[in-house]
């Protein structure tokens, strides 16, 4: 595969609608501290290339988890890792499918289940028919559509407020511009150390040993080109995350004094981007459609990459080891692989309906990926860096690691831990807005909004 399309495909794989919707909602509610994930990418992507590629690339792996069987001389380690990856990606793809469907429902009241089913099936079909090459080239096109949609928000939103200097002034006045929280507290929702370490582990896992990345860089014609592909992806990631963050700041500047979540116009902060587009950009011909295409392109690119990788792992690590499938002709094996891809597409559709229970798509993606990224990364690093490590250390380490991370995630879900957002305001809402809302006093008494002191005393009384 050529370098530039593969780099764009790698970028598209991880720049899902969660980036567009999740970052906008995150920055709108909690400020810009999440942008520091860029530093994790800058530090750890080159480290991933230096540690993993010199060992993984010469093996020319179809499944990244073949390495574990070679290294530990144990099929059990390989199967555990492949099974972990399969569960992770199916769950994550469900969130990725759900996100644009939620947005479409918010702006045009389109039924979520129809959007999920149509998108999931269409993606499964073209991925099954075209394989990795189809995934890479469609990712390139979809990435361009995604960037165009974000540029529409950034440019159109800034014009509504009066320029970028005004955007940042408003955001800063309302405490949204936040950087370098140097607290050392692993239980705090966001601080610089947690973001750097958490995102760093995720980046090492994704770029170094996750099937979606390994499958791509092993498709390059030389190790030098494989490393170059990853390094080219890095500035693209920084640019795209920065653009998504800027979109969040611009959207907040437009709603700084009239928060639609407090007013009840939308229910979740990850609906703020489509609501903004509907209110401010839909009057310009084509921009509403461009934004919807941006979300669906982002979703299709991520899901198609996931389905392709799942199919490769399922065949190489499971079905291909069974004598019945080994005796099939190459054509029949290909047909089985396509069927496997379609089945995974249906599984992802089913998971999308469960994703509705998560509180925000960004948080859901971090939980689903973070709960397995550490143990998977650990078993690869153990094999690469500790020569005397054996299969029992790898098996026990993975099982204990997964148990601890899953217990943390389940416990947080049961306790329903939610961090308070930064304050919102409804002081600048127009009379027409209040007429459509109705009960003004009830709105002012809701928690976590800032109001004019005189108004606050009056309504509190």
DRENMARKOL-260046 format. One line per field, with one value per residue (C-alpha): residue number from 0; residue in one letter; x, y, z. Coordinates in nm, 3 decimals, padded with zeros to 5 digits, m for minus. Example, Ala and Ser with C-alpha at 12.3 -4.5 7.8 and 13.67 -1.06 7.14 Angstrom:
BEGIN
num	[0; 1] $
residuo	[A; S] $
east	[01.230; 01.367] $
north	[m00.450; m00.106] $
up	[00.780; 00.714] $
END
This chain:
BEGIN
num	[0; 1; 2; 3; 4; 5; 6; 7; 8; 9; 10; 11; 12; 13; 14; 15; 16; 17; 18; 19; 20; 21; 22; 23; 24; 25; 26; 27; 28; 29; 30; 31; 32; 33; 34; 35; 36; 37; 38; 39; 40; 41; 42; 43; 44; 45; 46; 47; 48; 49; 50; 51; 52; 53; 54; 55; 56; 57; 58; 59; 60; 61; 62; 63; 64; 65; 66; 67; 68; 69; 70; 71; 72; 73; 74; 75; 76; 77; 78; 79; 80; 81; 82; 83; 84; 85; 86; 87; 88; 89; 90; 91; 92; 93; 94; 95; 96; 97; 98; 99; 100; 101; 102; 103; 104; 105; 106; 107; 108; 109; 110; 111; 112; 113; 114; 115; 116; 117; 118; 119; 120; 121; 122; 123; 124; 125; 126; 127; 128; 129; 130; 131; 132; 133; 134; 135; 136; 137; 138; 139; 140; 141; 142; 143; 144; 145; 146; 147; 148; 149; 150; 151; 152; 153; 154; 155; 156; 157; 158; 159; 160; 161; 162; 163; 164; 165; 166; 167; 168; 169; 170; 171; 172; 173; 174; 175; 176; 177; 178; 179; 180; 181; 182; 183; 184; 185; 186; 187; 188; 189; 190; 191; 192; 193; 194; 195; 196; 197; 198; 199; 200; 201; 202; 203; 204; 205; 206; 207; 208; 209; 210; 211; 212; 213; 214; 215; 216; 217; 218; 219; 220; 221; 222; 223; 224; 225; 226; 227; 228; 229; 230; 231; 232; 233; 234; 235; 236; 237; 238; 239; 240; 241; 242; 243; 244; 245; 246; 247; 248; 249; 250; 251; 252; 253; 254; 255; 256; 257; 258; 259; 260; 261; 262; 263; 264; 265; 266; 267; 268; 269; 270; 271; 272; 273; 274; 275; 276; 277; 278; 279; 280; 281; 282; 283; 284; 285; 286; 287; 288; 289; 290; 291; 292; 293; 294; 295; 296; 297; 298; 299; 300; 301; 302; 303; 304; 305; 306; 307; 308; 309; 310; 311; 312; 313; 314; 315; 316; 317; 318; 319; 320; 321; 322; 323; 324; 325; 326; 327; 328; 329; 330; 331; 332; 333; 334; 335; 336; 337; 338; 339; 340; 341; 342; 343; 344; 345; 346; 347; 348; 349; 350; 351; 352; 353; 354; 355; 356; 357; 358; 359; 360; 361; 362; 363; 364; 365; 366; 367; 368; 369; 370; 371; 372; 373; 374; 375; 376; 377; 378; 379; 380; 381; 382; 383; 384; 385; 386; 387; 388; 389; 390; 391; 392; 393; 394; 395; 396; 397; 398; 399; 400; 401; 402; 403; 404; 405; 406; 407; 408; 409; 410; 411; 412; 413; 414; 415; 416; 417; 418; 419; 420; 421; 422; 423; 424; 425; 426; 427; 428; 429; 430; 431; 432; 433; 434; 435; 436; 437; 438; 439; 440; 441; 442; 443; 444; 445; 446; 447; 448; 449; 450; 451; 452; 453; 454; 455; 456; 457; 458; 459; 460] $
residuo	[X; X; X; X; X; X; X; X; X; X; X; X; X; X; X; X; X; X; X; X; X; X; X; X; X; X; X; X; X; X; X; X; X; X; X; X; X; X; X; X; X; X; X; X; X; X; X; X; X; X; X; X; X; X; X; X; X; X; X; X; X; X; X; X; X; X; X; X; X; X; X; X; X; X; X; X; X; X; X; X; X; X; X; X; X; X; X; X; X; X; X; X; X; X; X; X; X; X; X; X; X; X; X; X; X; X; X; X; X; X; X; X; X; X; X; X; X; X; X; X; X; X; X; X; X; X; X; X; X; X; X; X; X; X; X; X; X; X; X; X; X; X; X; X; X; X; X; X; X; X; X; X; X; X; X; X; X; X; X; X; X; X; X; X; X; X; X; X; X; X; X; X; X; X; X; X; X; X; X; X; X; X; X; X; X; X; X; X; X; X; X; X; X; X; X; X; X; X; X; X; X; X; X; X; X; X; X; X; X; X; X; X; X; X; X; X; X; X; X; X; X; X; X; X; X; X; X; X; X; X; X; X; X; X; X; X; X; X; X; X; X; X; X; X; X; X; X; X; X; X; X; X; X; X; X; X; X; X; X; X; X; X; X; X; X; X; X; X; X; X; X; X; X; X; X; X; X; X; X; X; X; X; X; X; X; X; X; X; X; X; X; X; X; X; X; X; X; X; X; X; X; X; X; X; X; X; X; X; X; X; X; X; X; X; X; X; X; X; X; X; X; X; X; X; X; X; X; X; X; X; X; X; X; X; X; X; X; X; X; X; X; X; X; X; X; X; X; X; X; X; X; X; X; X; X; X; X; X; X; X; X; X; X; X; X; X; X; X; X; X; X; X; X; X; X; X; X; X; X; X; X; X; X; X; X; X; X; X; X; X; X; X; X; X; X; X; X; X; X; X; X; X; X; X; X; X; X; X; X; X; X; X; X; X; X; X; X; X; X; X; X; X; X; X; X; X; X; X; X; X; X; X; X; X; X; X; X; X; X; X; X; X; X; X; X; X; X; X; X; X; X; X; X; X; X; X; X; X; X; X; X] $
east	[00.000; 00.122; 00.237; 00.004; m00.328; m00.225; m00.138; m00.476; m00.643; m00.470; m00.586; m00.943; m00.951; m00.916; m01.076; m01.429; m01.751; m01.654; m01.387; m01.636; m01.919; m01.725; m01.458; m01.711; m01.927; m01.625; m01.484; m01.829; m01.887; m01.539; m01.299; m01.000; m00.785; m00.870; m00.671; m00.358; m00.413; m00.209; 00.101; 00.047; 00.044; 00.356; 00.554; 00.433; 00.377; 00.753; 00.817; 00.564; 00.736; 01.081; 00.976; 00.730; 00.800; 01.157; 01.023; 00.669; 00.726; 00.981; 00.737; 00.486; 00.196; m00.163; m00.275; m00.077; m00.139; 00.062; 00.367; 00.253; 00.242; 00.592; 00.731; 00.572; 00.542; 00.181; m00.135; m00.331; m00.164; m00.242; m00.606; m00.654; m00.516; m00.717; m01.036; m00.973; m00.926; m01.242; m01.460; m01.307; m01.359; m01.715; m01.814; m01.630; m01.781; m02.123; m02.049; m01.910; m02.227; m02.452; m02.286; m02.386; m02.727; m02.784; m02.679; m02.906; m03.194; m03.121; m03.123; m03.385; m03.567; m03.456; m03.515; m03.191; m03.249; m03.287; m02.966; m02.773; m02.896; m02.846; m02.499; m02.386; m02.505; m02.366; m02.028; m02.019; m02.102; m01.836; m01.574; m01.650; m01.637; m01.330; m01.098; m00.815; m00.758; m01.122; m01.103; m00.790; m00.916; m01.264; m01.096; m00.906; m01.224; m01.414; m01.132; m01.153; m01.530; m01.478; m01.226; m01.456; m01.740; m01.524; m01.394; m01.756; m01.821; m01.497; m01.535; m01.914; m01.922; m01.643; m01.820; m02.137; m01.949; m01.726; m01.390; m01.151; m01.022; m01.379; m01.430; m01.131; m01.216; m01.565; m01.438; m01.172; m01.419; m01.636; m01.345; m01.333; m00.968; m00.779; m00.429; m00.169; m00.360; m00.059; m00.252; m00.132; m00.462; m00.541; m00.908; m00.953; m01.150; m00.899; m00.549; m00.237; m00.064; m00.370; m00.422; m00.056; m00.028; m00.374; m00.356; 00.008; m00.079; m00.366; m00.142; 00.127; m00.134; m00.315; m00.009; 00.217; 00.018; m00.346; m00.453; m00.595; m00.250; m00.028; m00.227; m00.164; 00.204; 00.277; 00.121; 00.401; 00.686; 00.969; 01.029; 01.142; 00.811; 00.617; 00.785; 00.739; 00.366; 00.323; 00.531; 00.330; 00.012; 00.130; 00.105; m00.225; m00.359; m00.237; m00.400; m00.732; m00.763; m00.674; m00.943; m01.202; m01.105; m01.132; m01.480; m01.577; m01.449; m01.630; m01.958; m01.932; m01.871; m02.203; m02.394; m02.198; m02.496; m02.781; m02.707; m02.940; m02.875; m02.998; m03.295; m03.383; m03.347; m03.096; m03.028; m02.658; m02.346; m02.247; m02.555; m02.426; m02.241; m02.538; m02.769; m02.533; m02.517; m02.896; m02.945; m02.669; m02.545; m02.849; m02.960; m02.648; m02.720; m02.536; m02.369; m02.623; m02.576; m02.198; m02.200; m02.416; m02.186; m01.889; m02.030; m02.127; m01.795; m01.610; m01.821; m01.789; m01.411; m01.369; m01.621; m01.485; m01.132; m01.260; m01.456; m01.161; m00.929; m01.182; m01.217; m00.840; m00.799; m01.091; m00.953; m00.586; m00.628; m00.939; m01.098; m00.774; m00.648; m00.944; m00.883; m01.225; m01.147; m00.788; m00.909; m01.126; m01.019; m00.879; m01.199; m01.413; m01.190; m01.238; m01.615; m01.606; m01.403; m01.662; m01.940; m01.747; m01.723; m02.099; m02.165; m01.942; m02.133; m02.457; m02.293; m02.178; m02.533; m02.661; m02.397; m02.498; m02.835; m02.662; m02.441; m02.746; m02.702; m02.363; m02.339; m02.162; m01.985; m01.637; m01.654; m01.791; m01.507; m01.242; m01.394; m01.426; m01.076; m00.906; m01.041; m00.840; m00.560; m00.334; m00.328; m00.286; 00.001; 00.152; 00.171; 00.343; 00.592; 00.666; 00.755; 00.962; 01.154; 01.181; 01.373; 01.313; 00.932; 00.735; 00.382; 00.259; 00.361; 00.184; m00.137; m00.162; m00.067; m00.340; m00.609; m00.526; m00.492; m00.827; m00.998; m00.877; m00.960; m01.303; m01.384; m01.288; m01.512; m01.806; m01.770; m01.770; m02.082; m02.264; m02.170; m02.268; m01.982; m02.020; m01.794; m01.964; m01.942; m01.817; m02.092; m02.338; m02.539; m02.881; m02.862; m02.831; m03.130; m03.366; m03.735; m03.827; m03.616; m03.785; m04.125; m04.043; m03.910; m04.200; m04.116; m03.836; m03.816; m03.764; m03.477; m03.302; m03.328; m03.154; m02.812; m02.477; m02.572; m02.452; m02.710; m02.739; m02.729; m03.049; m03.233; m03.091; m03.217; m03.558; m03.611; m03.457; m03.708] $
north	[00.000; 00.360; 00.572; 00.876; 00.688; 00.442; 00.732; 00.892; 00.556; 00.517; 00.867; 00.794; 00.473; 00.663; 00.996; 00.865; 01.066; 01.044; 01.304; 01.543; 01.499; 01.398; 01.667; 01.941; 01.824; 01.771; 02.120; 02.275; 02.124; 02.083; 02.313; 02.258; 02.039; 01.730; 01.882; 01.776; 01.428; 01.575; 01.566; 01.196; 01.132; 01.345; 01.161; 00.804; 00.754; 00.768; 00.539; 00.289; 00.295; 00.236; m00.040; m00.246; m00.209; m00.350; m00.675; m00.692; m00.579; m00.847; m01.118; m00.995; m01.077; m01.102; m01.107; m00.907; m01.181; m01.438; m01.275; m01.382; m01.748; m01.725; m01.541; m01.737; m02.067; m02.080; m02.071; m01.984; m01.642; m01.572; m01.675; m01.468; m01.157; m01.212; m01.269; m00.952; m00.751; m00.897; m00.808; m00.461; m00.372; m00.507; m00.298; 00.010; m00.018; m00.013; 00.329; 00.452; 00.346; 00.498; 00.842; 00.979; 00.817; 01.008; 01.330; 01.271; 01.206; 01.533; 01.752; 01.600; 01.356; 01.061; 00.726; 00.610; 00.242; 00.296; 00.498; 00.236; m00.058; 00.106; 00.235; m00.090; m00.308; m00.087; m00.070; m00.448; m00.513; m00.291; m00.403; m00.770; m00.718; m00.494; m00.602; m00.387; m00.195; m00.085; 00.019; 00.229; 00.418; 00.481; 00.604; 00.864; 01.002; 00.989; 01.168; 01.459; 01.484; 01.475; 01.761; 01.966; 01.928; 02.044; 02.341; 02.443; 02.459; 02.640; 02.906; 02.953; 02.961; 03.218; 03.446; 03.428; 03.558; 03.813; 03.646; 03.414; 03.674; 03.721; 03.343; 03.291; 03.597; 03.464; 03.111; 03.242; 03.466; 03.158; 02.939; 02.714; 02.779; 02.543; 02.399; 02.237; 02.116; 01.982; 01.814; 01.462; 01.283; 00.959; 00.988; 01.333; 01.335; 01.547; 01.662; 01.683; 01.378; 01.154; 01.266; 01.214; 00.869; 00.746; 00.862; 00.753; 00.394; 00.404; 00.536; 00.274; 00.001; 00.125; 00.211; m00.067; m00.385; m00.338; m00.524; m00.218; m00.050; m00.359; m00.483; m00.153; m00.102; m00.466; m00.395; m00.148; m00.256; m00.185; m00.119; 00.235; 00.307; 00.146; 00.375; 00.675; 00.596; 00.613; 00.931; 01.104; 01.013; 01.198; 01.561; 01.470; 01.350; 01.668; 01.885; 01.697; 01.688; 02.058; 02.130; 01.935; 02.121; 02.456; 02.356; 02.295; 02.638; 02.808; 02.634; 02.734; 03.098; 03.097; 02.956; 03.111; 03.312; 03.088; 02.722; 02.488; 02.195; 02.390; 02.511; 02.152; 02.184; 01.896; 01.631; 01.544; 01.753; 01.535; 01.669; 02.026; 02.016; 01.898; 02.138; 02.424; 02.330; 02.307; 02.647; 02.854; 02.686; 02.513; 02.835; 02.816; 02.569; 02.239; 02.290; 02.081; 01.796; 01.837; 01.803; 01.490; 01.347; 01.436; 01.233; 00.933; 00.934; 00.935; 00.646; 00.439; 00.479; 00.355; 00.071; m00.055; m00.069; m00.249; m00.505; m00.573; m00.627; m00.844; m01.066; m01.105; m01.192; m01.437; m01.625; m01.626; m01.690; m01.909; m02.048; m02.093; m02.335; m02.570; m02.860; m02.824; m02.468; m02.551; m02.806; m02.548; m02.398; m02.047; m01.916; m02.083; m01.946; m01.599; m01.643; m01.756; m01.445; m01.222; m01.396; m01.343; m00.972; m00.949; m01.131; m00.885; m00.603; m00.740; m00.775; m00.412; m00.304; m00.490; m00.323; 00.019; m00.012; m00.091; 00.218; 00.436; 00.356; 00.531; 00.890; 01.053; 00.894; 01.022; 00.873; 00.547; 00.513; 00.584; 00.327; 00.054; 00.102; 00.179; m00.128; m00.361; m00.146; m00.176; m00.557; m00.606; m00.359; m00.523; m00.872; m00.738; m00.523; m00.816; m01.029; m00.759; m00.624; m00.909; m01.204; m01.443; m01.390; m01.710; m01.804; m01.836; m01.479; m01.363; m01.558; m01.462; m01.101; m01.066; m01.229; m01.023; m00.703; m00.752; m00.841; m00.524; m00.287; m00.440; m00.421; m00.053; 00.018; m00.183; m00.026; 00.323; 00.234; 00.098; 00.398; 00.626; 00.865; 01.193; 01.496; 01.836; 02.043; 02.398; 02.659; 02.743; 03.061; 03.150; 03.524; 03.619; 03.430; 03.634; 03.679; 03.444; 03.171; 03.215; 03.205; 02.867; 02.734; 02.840; 02.806; 03.060; 03.029; 02.652; 02.698; 02.946; 02.714; 02.426; 02.346; 02.437; 02.753; 03.106; 03.383; 03.752; 03.798; 04.003; 03.743; 03.465; 03.629; 03.693; 03.337; 03.184; 03.386] $
up	[00.000; m00.067; 00.230; 00.222; 00.180; 00.451; 00.687; 00.619; 00.673; 01.010; 01.101; 00.989; 01.192; 01.518; 01.422; 01.462; 01.518; 01.884; 01.805; 01.641; 01.891; 02.201; 02.198; 02.127; 02.419; 02.646; 02.589; 02.609; 02.956; 03.106; 02.921; 02.696; 02.925; 02.717; 02.428; 02.615; 02.470; 02.182; 02.405; 02.472; 02.097; 02.036; 02.306; 02.264; 01.888; 01.810; 02.110; 01.972; 01.632; 01.784; 02.024; 01.821; 01.450; 01.433; 01.580; 01.439; 01.079; 00.971; 01.082; 00.817; 01.044; 00.926; 01.290; 01.546; 01.800; 01.605; 01.764; 02.111; 02.011; 01.863; 02.164; 02.449; 02.263; 02.381; 02.177; 02.494; 02.520; 02.155; 02.188; 02.505; 02.336; 02.015; 02.214; 02.414; 02.097; 01.942; 02.240; 02.264; 01.899; 01.876; 02.180; 02.055; 01.707; 01.870; 02.023; 01.690; 01.508; 01.772; 01.780; 01.434; 01.460; 01.784; 01.613; 01.314; 01.550; 01.733; 01.423; 01.193; 01.423; 01.210; 01.388; 01.552; 01.483; 01.106; 01.087; 01.289; 01.079; 00.739; 00.822; 00.986; 00.698; 00.420; 00.595; 00.649; 00.283; 00.123; 00.377; 00.305; m00.071; m00.096; 00.186; 00.323; 00.000; m00.011; 00.353; 00.301; m00.006; 00.134; 00.455; 00.252; 00.098; 00.427; 00.609; 00.366; 00.418; 00.795; 00.787; 00.563; 00.814; 01.105; 00.905; 00.839; 01.216; 01.297; 01.027; 01.042; 01.424; 01.450; 01.201; 01.414; 01.721; 01.549; 01.496; 01.674; 01.921; 02.042; 02.056; 02.286; 02.497; 02.566; 02.635; 02.873; 03.057; 03.120; 03.245; 02.936; 02.847; 03.076; 03.045; 03.272; 03.574; 03.765; 04.046; 04.127; 04.186; 04.002; 04.102; 03.949; 03.626; 03.434; 03.515; 03.302; 03.450; 03.414; 03.054; 02.960; 03.118; 03.022; 02.664; 02.641; 02.733; 02.484; 02.205; 02.274; 02.264; 01.953; 01.742; 01.863; 01.904; 01.804; 01.492; 01.313; 01.307; 01.275; 00.974; 00.796; 00.863; 00.777; 00.436; 00.353; 00.125; 00.374; 00.745; 00.665; 00.491; 00.777; 01.033; 00.802; 00.774; 01.152; 01.182; 00.905; 01.090; 01.404; 01.277; 01.113; 01.449; 01.621; 01.355; 01.359; 01.739; 01.751; 01.491; 01.689; 02.007; 01.828; 01.711; 02.075; 02.182; 01.892; 01.975; 02.342; 02.247; 02.060; 02.360; 02.647; 02.773; 02.661; 02.728; 02.534; 02.772; 03.074; 02.873; 02.786; 02.408; 02.408; 02.672; 02.632; 02.575; 02.277; 02.096; 02.114; 01.778; 01.567; 01.754; 01.676; 01.308; 01.291; 01.453; 01.297; 00.979; 00.828; 00.659; 00.437; 00.161; 00.195; 00.534; 00.724; 00.477; 00.490; 00.869; 00.861; 00.592; 00.814; 01.105; 00.895; 00.708; 01.038; 01.162; 00.844; 00.831; 01.188; 01.162; 00.829; 00.972; 01.279; 01.077; 00.848; 01.144; 01.326; 01.020; 00.985; 01.354; 01.351; 01.052; 01.151; 01.523; 01.531; 01.212; 01.018; 01.283; 01.239; 00.998; 00.830; 00.718; 00.627; 00.369; 00.192; m00.138; m00.132; m00.290; m00.022; 00.252; 00.108; 00.109; 00.473; 00.561; 00.392; 00.585; 00.910; 00.829; 00.776; 01.105; 01.290; 01.125; 01.271; 01.614; 01.602; 01.516; 01.823; 02.041; 01.908; 02.079; 02.410; 02.367; 02.431; 02.802; 02.825; 02.950; 02.656; 02.360; 02.452; 02.800; 02.662; 02.411; 02.676; 02.913; 02.647; 02.508; 02.836; 03.012; 02.783; 02.636; 02.942; 02.979; 02.602; 02.592; 02.898; 02.748; 02.434; 02.627; 02.857; 02.556; 02.385; 02.683; 02.935; 02.781; 03.071; 03.082; 03.014; 02.915; 03.274; 03.352; 03.037; 03.107; 03.474; 03.398; 03.134; 03.349; 03.658; 03.453; 03.281; 03.609; 03.781; 03.495; 03.437; 03.809; 03.809; 03.508; 03.641; 03.985; 03.838; 03.639; 03.944; 04.157; 03.865; 03.938; 03.749; 03.772; 03.798; 03.482; 03.464; 03.519; 03.243; 03.195; 03.058; 03.130; 02.763; 02.625; 02.411; 02.488; 02.204; 02.362; 02.699; 02.532; 02.380; 02.714; 02.933; 03.305; 03.352; 03.730; 03.712; 03.466; 03.695; 03.992; 03.814; 03.948; 03.796; 03.603; 03.660; 03.672; 03.738; 04.121; 04.127; 03.921; 04.140; 04.461; 04.308; 04.188; 04.500; 04.703] $
END
